Amino acid sequence: MSEHKTSIQWNRDGKPFTPEGYSRDHEWVFERGQRLTGSAAPAYLGSAQGVDPEEALVVALSSCHMLTLLAIASKKGWVIDSYADEAVGRLGKNEAGRIALVGVTLRPKIVFAEGSAPDAEGLQRLHHSAHQNCFIANSVKTEVTIEPR
């Protein structure tokens, strides 16, 4: 169907290679040329300027849900004026006792154009369909909960 290419680059840059000494910052490069600084979370000695992999997975789930929902809504004739989400990912121990992203909660707030909103049941079906068809949600084992605001 499609491929999605990325690359990362990290260098020691002369810093001591000890558990506390090396930088966790690295560069994420996407196939269309976008660049971001990746890092570990500050709790794991990363910098506040970088995006940590856990945050990236949470925002990927949030973004995928939104993009899928927008596509479905537009096909149904529902006009959306704005969409915002305050997603939260939770680290914890999984069934194997390993630290993992054990849950993600999406809290989307959708503003529909006047006279264009589905009823409450239609909105619930819209979120369910978006979740079922989101490529990223279909790719992860963690539980994803959707709590519309």
Rosetta blueprint (number, residue, H / E / L):
1 M L
2 S L
3 E L
4 H L
5 K L
6 T E
7 S E
8 I E
9 Q E
10 W L
11 N L
12 R L
13 D L
14 G L
15 K L
16 P L
17 F L
18 T L
19 P L
20 E L
21 G L
22 Y L
23 S L
24 R L
25 D L
26 H E
27 E E
28 W E
29 V E
30 F E
31 E L
32 R L
33 G L
34 Q L
35 R E
36 L E
37 T E
38 G E
39 S L
40 A L
41 A L
42 P H
43 A H
44 Y H
45 L L
46 G L
47 S L
48 A L
49 Q L
50 G L
51 V E
52 D L
53 P H
54 E H
55 E H
56 A H
57 L H
58 V H
59 V H
60 A H
61 L H
62 S H
63 S H
64 C H
65 H H
66 M H
67 L H
68 T H
69 L H
70 L H
71 A H
72 I H
73 A H
74 S H
75 K H
76 K H
77 G L
78 W L
79 V L
80 I E
81 D E
82 S E
83 Y E
84 A E
85 D E
86 E L
87 A L
88 V E
89 G E
90 R E
91 L E
92 G E
93 K E
94 N L
95 E L
96 A L
97 G L
98 R L
99 I E
100 A E
101 L E
102 V E
103 G E
104 V E
105 T E
106 L E
107 R L
108 P E
109 K E
110 I E
111 V E
112 F E
113 A L
114 E L
115 G L
116 S L
117 A L
118 P L
119 D L
120 A H
121 E H
122 G H
123 L H
124 Q H
125 R H
126 L H
127 H H
128 H H
129 S H
130 A H
131 H H
132 Q H
133 N H
134 C L
135 F L
136 I L
137 A H
138 N H
139 S H
140 V L
141 K L
142 T L
143 E E
144 V E
145 T E
146 I E
147 E L
148 P L
149 R L
